[in-house]
Amino acid sequence: MKRFLIAFFLIVNIVTARAQLTSYNSNESWSRFALQPETFKPLLNSDTALVFVTNRYIHADSLRFVDEFLDTTSLKYFFLEKLDGKWNVYKENTLKEAMEHLPKKKDIVVYAEGMGKIFTSNVERAQLMSSQYNVNVVMFDYASINTSYKPSKNFKFARNNARLSARQYLSLLQEFKDAKQRQEEWIAGAKLTTFYHSMGNIILEQMIRHHDISGINQEPFVDNLVINAACVPSKHHAEWVEQIKFARQVYVHYNRRDLQLKGAHLLTLRKQLGERTRKKDHADNAVYINFHDMVGWQHSYFMNFPYNEFKLSPAMVAYFSRLFNGQGISSNEASSLLATQKQSNVVRM
């Protein structure tokens, strides 16, 4: 009966997600984005600005100028500014060039999303994070869905692309480390957080397990590293989490009722890290936060989304604000901060 209910709610969730994706991929949605000629420079009079680092193919002459397939040969850097409800997108040659357009001395979040995001939906999520937490957002934008594939094929497509993106993500972190060492102006005085949601954690896991991270791992240059609702196996996760030396603080968020991760559990026959962990299996260098009593079935419980009835409590907003602004939070502090959340506020579905 339990498996039937999980399967039923998962199907409902997939149908809802596909309806949202259709909206994000419509001509109307894409018409709000304009890739600017390379000779054009940002106007810099917008209060909404983002940086995207993507390994998708780019088709400059197309309405849908950011592809749904992976290009593992190069990273592309974009600065985005929103003016009068439309996004101007500027291609930059380097991370430094893109970051120099963002407000100075604001804390930075490098954000890797999970399955099911095309370019337009990732922009919305990055914008929401930037506005709700007053941070500069750098979205690592990889191909995590193909709108022509069925759900089962997309699950494999997204997981494989996350794995293939690990090497390029490592090179992005190297750029941040080098900029910190050089004390470049665009990063001076800013705290740096790396945030991985759902399948975005596959990128982190694969980077640590299968790539040489010695170039970034001698000492911390990241303030907070957040493993959120991770769609990676829980078993033996300490083996790779404990290798993280490039972050001062590591946080693992989990929720045993997470609907999407229940589905991933059924598909892979493996308990997911974002579902539940046993204390004896915890990584020694991480703080673990159990969101079960606060969020019910929710999977994306780190921001408020316009299409979701569930809303973060003030305590949760305060917690994530501290995380995304690079402040350290001990396990006891987190428990105390989140204790004000009442179970009665949880929206089940």
C-alpha positions in Angstrom: 0.0 0.0 0.0 2.8 2.4 0.9 4.6 1.8 -2.4 1.3 2.3 -4.3 0.7 5.7 -2.5 4.3 6.8 -3.3 3.9 5.8 -6.9 0.5 7.6 -7.2 1.8 10.8 -5.7 4.9 10.6 -7.8 2.8 10.3 -11.0 0.7 13.4 -9.9 3.9 15.3 -9.3 5.4 14.3 -12.7 2.2 15.5 -14.5 2.4 18.8 -12.6 6.1 19.2 -13.4 5.6 18.5 -17.1 2.8 21.1 -17.3 5.2 23.7 -15.7 7.9 22.7 -18.1 5.6 23.2 -21.1 5.1 26.7 -19.9 8.8 27.4 -19.5 9.5 26.1 -23.0 6.8 28.0 -24.8 7.5 30.7 -27.4 6.1 33.3 -25.0 8.5 32.3 -22.3 11.6 32.2 -24.5 10.6 35.6 -26.1 11.4 37.2 -22.7 15.1 36.3 -23.3 17.3 38.1 -25.9 20.9 37.0 -26.5 22.8 40.2 -27.2 25.3 40.8 -30.0 28.9 40.3 -28.6 29.6 44.0 -29.2 26.9 45.1 -26.9 27.6 45.8 -23.2 25.3 45.5 -20.2 23.3 48.6 -19.2 23.8 47.9 -15.5 20.7 49.8 -14.4 18.8 46.7 -13.3 18.4 45.5 -9.7 18.0 41.9 -11.0 21.2 40.4 -12.3 22.6 36.9 -12.5 25.6 35.0 -13.8 25.2 31.7 -15.7 27.9 29.2 -16.4 26.7 26.5 -18.8 27.9 23.5 -20.6 25.0 23.4 -23.0 25.3 24.0 -26.7 24.4 27.6 -27.8 22.6 28.5 -31.0 22.8 32.2 -31.3 20.3 32.6 -34.1 17.5 30.5 -32.5 14.7 31.6 -30.2 15.7 28.8 -27.9 19.3 29.7 -28.0 20.3 27.5 -25.1 20.2 23.8 -26.1 18.9 20.8 -24.2 22.1 18.7 -24.8 25.5 18.7 -23.1 28.6 20.2 -24.5 31.5 18.7 -22.5 34.2 20.6 -24.5 33.7 24.0 -23.1 32.0 26.2 -20.5 30.2 29.4 -21.5 29.7 32.4 -19.3 26.7 34.7 -19.4 25.7 37.8 -17.6 21.9 38.3 -17.4 20.0 41.5 -16.5 16.3 42.0 -16.3 14.8 45.2 -17.7 11.1 45.9 -18.1 10.2 42.3 -17.6 12.7 41.0 -20.2 16.1 39.4 -19.9 19.1 40.7 -21.8 21.7 37.9 -22.0 25.4 38.8 -22.6 28.0 36.3 -23.5 31.3 36.9 -21.6 34.7 35.3 -22.3 35.5 34.5 -18.7 34.0 34.1 -15.3 35.8 37.2 -14.2 34.2 39.3 -17.0 30.7 38.1 -16.1 31.1 38.5 -12.3 32.4 42.1 -12.6 29.0 43.2 -13.7 27.4 42.0 -10.4 27.0 44.2 -7.3 30.3 44.3 -5.3 30.7 42.9 -1.8 27.5 40.8 -2.0 27.8 37.2 -0.8 27.9 34.7 -3.6 26.0 31.4 -4.0 27.1 28.9 -6.7 23.9 27.0 -7.4 23.6 23.5 -9.1 20.0 22.4 -9.6 18.5 18.9 -10.1 16.6 17.2 -12.8 14.0 18.8 -15.0 15.4 22.3 -15.7 15.7 24.0 -19.0 17.5 27.4 -19.2 14.4 29.5 -18.7 13.3 27.6 -15.5 16.8 27.8 -14.1 16.8 31.5 -14.6 13.6 31.7 -12.6 15.1 29.7 -9.7 18.3 31.7 -9.7 16.3 34.9 -9.7 14.2 33.7 -6.8 17.3 32.8 -4.8 18.9 36.1 -5.5 15.9 38.2 -4.5 14.8 36.2 -1.5 18.2 36.0 0.1 19.9 39.1 -1.3 22.9 37.3 -2.8 24.7 37.2 -6.1 23.8 33.9 -7.8 26.0 32.0 -10.2 24.0 29.2 -11.7 25.9 26.1 -13.0 23.5 25.3 -15.8 23.7 21.8 -17.2 21.3 19.9 -19.4 19.0 18.0 -16.9 16.0 17.3 -19.1 15.1 16.9 -22.8 11.5 18.0 -23.5 11.1 15.3 -26.2 11.9 12.4 -23.9 9.6 10.4 -21.6 10.1 10.6 -17.8 12.0 7.3 -17.5 14.5 8.2 -20.2 14.9 11.7 -18.7 15.8 10.2 -15.3 18.7 8.4 -16.9 19.5 11.4 -19.2 19.7 13.8 -16.2 21.8 11.5 -14.0 24.3 10.8 -16.8 24.6 14.5 -17.7 25.2 15.3 -14.0 28.1 12.8 -13.9 29.5 14.1 -17.2 29.4 17.7 -15.8 31.7 17.0 -12.8 35.0 17.8 -14.6 33.7 21.1 -15.8 32.3 22.0 -12.4 35.7 21.3 -10.9 37.2 23.8 -13.4 34.6 26.4 -12.3 35.6 25.9 -8.6 39.2 26.3 -9.6 38.4 29.7 -11.1 36.7 30.8 -7.8 39.7 29.5 -5.8 42.2 31.4 -8.0 40.1 34.6 -7.8 40.1 34.4 -4.0 43.9 33.8 -3.9 44.4 36.8 -6.2 41.9 38.8 -4.1 40.1 40.0 -7.2 37.8 42.9 -6.7 34.6 41.1 -7.7 35.0 38.5 -4.9 36.7 40.6 -2.3 34.7 40.9 0.9 32.1 38.3 -0.2 31.3 35.0 1.4 31.1 32.0 -0.9 28.5 29.2 -0.7 28.2 26.2 -3.0 24.6 24.8 -3.0 23.7 21.5 -4.6 20.0 20.4 -4.9 18.8 16.9 -5.7 20.7 15.5 -8.7 23.0 18.5 -8.6 24.7 16.5 -5.8 25.7 13.9 -8.4 28.1 16.5 -9.8 29.7 17.0 -6.4 29.9 13.3 -5.6 31.4 12.4 -9.0 33.8 15.3 -8.9 35.2 14.1 -5.6 35.1 10.3 -6.3 36.5 10.4 -9.9 38.5 13.6 -10.5 41.7 15.0 -9.1 40.5 17.7 -6.6 43.9 18.3 -5.1 44.2 21.7 -6.9 41.2 23.1 -4.9 41.4 20.9 -1.7 44.4 22.2 0.2 42.5 24.7 2.3 39.0 26.2 2.5 38.0 28.9 0.1 34.3 28.0 0.2 32.5 29.2 3.4 29.4 26.9 3.3 28.9 23.8 1.2 25.2 22.6 1.2 24.2 19.1 0.2 20.4 19.6 -0.1 17.8 16.8 -0.7 20.6 14.8 -2.4 19.6 12.4 -5.1 22.7 10.2 -4.5 23.0 6.9 -2.6 23.1 7.4 1.2 25.3 4.3 1.7 29.0 5.1 2.0 28.4 8.8 1.4 30.9 9.6 4.2 33.7 8.2 2.1 33.4 11.2 -0.3 32.0 13.8 2.0 34.9 13.5 4.4 37.3 14.2 1.6 35.9 17.8 1.3 38.6 20.1 2.6 37.9 23.1 0.4 34.8 24.2 2.5 34.8 25.4 6.1 31.4 24.1 6.8 29.5 21.2 5.2 25.7 20.8 5.7 23.5 17.8 4.7 19.7 18.4 4.5 17.4 15.4 4.5 13.7 14.5 4.8 12.5 10.9 5.0 9.1 11.8 3.4 10.6 13.6 0.4 8.4 12.5 -2.5 10.8 12.9 -5.4 13.5 11.0 -3.5 11.1 8.2 -2.7 10.6 7.9 -6.4 14.4 7.9 -7.0 14.6 5.2 -4.3 12.1 3.0 -6.2 13.8 3.5 -9.5 17.4 2.9 -8.3 16.6 0.5 -5.4 18.9 2.6 -3.3 18.1 4.8 -0.3 18.9 8.4 -1.2 21.1 10.6 1.0 18.3 13.3 1.0 15.9 10.8 2.5 17.5 9.5 5.6 20.8 8.8 7.1 21.9 6.7 10.1 23.9 8.6 12.7 26.6 6.0 12.7 27.1 6.6 8.9 27.4 10.4 9.2 30.5 12.1 7.9 32.6 13.6 10.7 33.0 17.0 8.9 29.3 17.6 8.2 26.3 19.1 10.1 23.1 17.1 9.4 19.7 18.8 9.5 16.5 16.7 9.5 13.6 18.7 7.8 11.0 16.0 8.1 8.8 17.8 10.8 9.0 21.1 8.9 8.3 20.3 5.3 6.2 17.1 4.9 6.4 15.7 1.3 8.4 18.6 0.0 11.5 18.3 -2.1 12.4 21.9 -2.9 12.1 23.4 0.6 14.9 26.0 0.5 12.9 28.8 -1.2 9.4 30.0 -1.7 8.1 29.2 -5.2 5.1 31.1 -6.7 3.5 27.8 -7.9 3.8 25.9 -4.6 1.4 26.3 -1.7 4.1 25.3 0.7 5.9 28.4 2.2 9.0 28.5 4.4 8.4 29.5 8.0 10.3 32.6 9.3 12.7 30.2 11.1 13.5 28.4 7.9 14.0 31.7 6.0 16.4 32.8 8.8 18.3 29.5 8.6 18.8 29.6 4.8 19.6 33.3 4.9 22.5 32.5 7.2 23.6 29.6 5.1 23.5 31.5 1.8 25.3 34.5 3.4 28.2 32.3 4.4 27.6 32.3 8.1 28.6 29.2 10.1 25.9 27.3 11.9 26.5 24.6 14.4 24.2 21.6 14.8 22.9 22.9 18.1 22.4 26.4 16.6 20.5 25.0 13.7 18.3 22.9 15.9 17.5 25.9 18.1 16.8 28.1 15.1 14.5 25.7 13.4 12.7 24.6 16.6 10.1 27.3 16.2 8.7 25.7 13.1 5.3 24.2 13.9 4.1 20.9 12.3 0.7 22.5 11.8 2.1 24.8 9.1 3.2 21.9 6.9 1.4 21.5 3.6 1.4 17.8 2.8 0.8 18.0 -0.9 
